[in-house]
Amino acid sequence: MSSDQLSITERTRVKRGHTRASFDRKILYEILDATLLCHVGYLRDGKPAVIPTVQWREGDHIYWHGSSASRALKNSIDEDVCLSVTHLDGLILARSAFHHSVNYRSAVIYGKATKIIDPDLKAKKLENMVEKIMPGRWPHLRAMTAKEVKATMVLSMPIEEASAKIRTGGPIDDDEDYELPIWAGIVPIHSMMGEVEADPRNLQGLEIPEHVSNLVR
C-alpha cells in the first residue's frame, strides 16, 4: 500500500466542515469497500455528465466497467474524472430548520481513467467484480466468452488524489434552542439484504447455493 495518509491537494481540500474530512487511506478504503455503487463525473463534449455504475477496489486502484460502446466510458479514457461514493447513515432532526442535516460517509477520488486493454487481465478484473458483488459466485458460472469480454470495457484509476468526509452524532443546535420544547434526534438508516427471490426460469430442483444463503444470513 502507498502512504497511509493521502496528500491534500487543491481539489481534495475540504473547505466547508473541514473537521469532518479524512485523508486516512484505511478510512477511505472502508467507505469504498462497503458499497458497490459509485458515480463517475466526466466531461462530454465540454459539458459535465455523471453516471452511476458498479465500482470495486483492488489495492490502491479503483475499477469500474460498462459497455465497450458506452460514450461515457469512451470519453473518460485517459481523461480526468471524479469518482464518488456516499453512504446515507441517518437523518438529523434539529430544533431549527437551519441545523437539520444527515449523517453520512463519503469518498471522492480524482484522477485519469485508464482502459484495461489486455483481454486476459480484463477477464480477471471482471471476475474480481463478480466476487465483489457476491463472494464465491465465480466458480459456479459458465466461462465468459471472448465476445463478452470484448463487449465490456473496464477502467481503472489510482487512488492518489482523494479524500473522505464523515458526519456522525446527533443534532448541533444553537445553545438557546436547547430550551425550546421541540423534539430533536436521529433517525438511523441501514442498508440490509432481503429474502432471496429465485428466478422463475431456474431449473426444477435447484437449491439456493451456500455462497448466496451464507451472505444473506
Summary of the structure (lengths in Angstrom):
residues: 217
radius of gyration: 20.9
end to end distance: 32.0
largest distance: 68.1
contacts: 565
relative contact order: 0.20
helix: 26%
strand: 36%
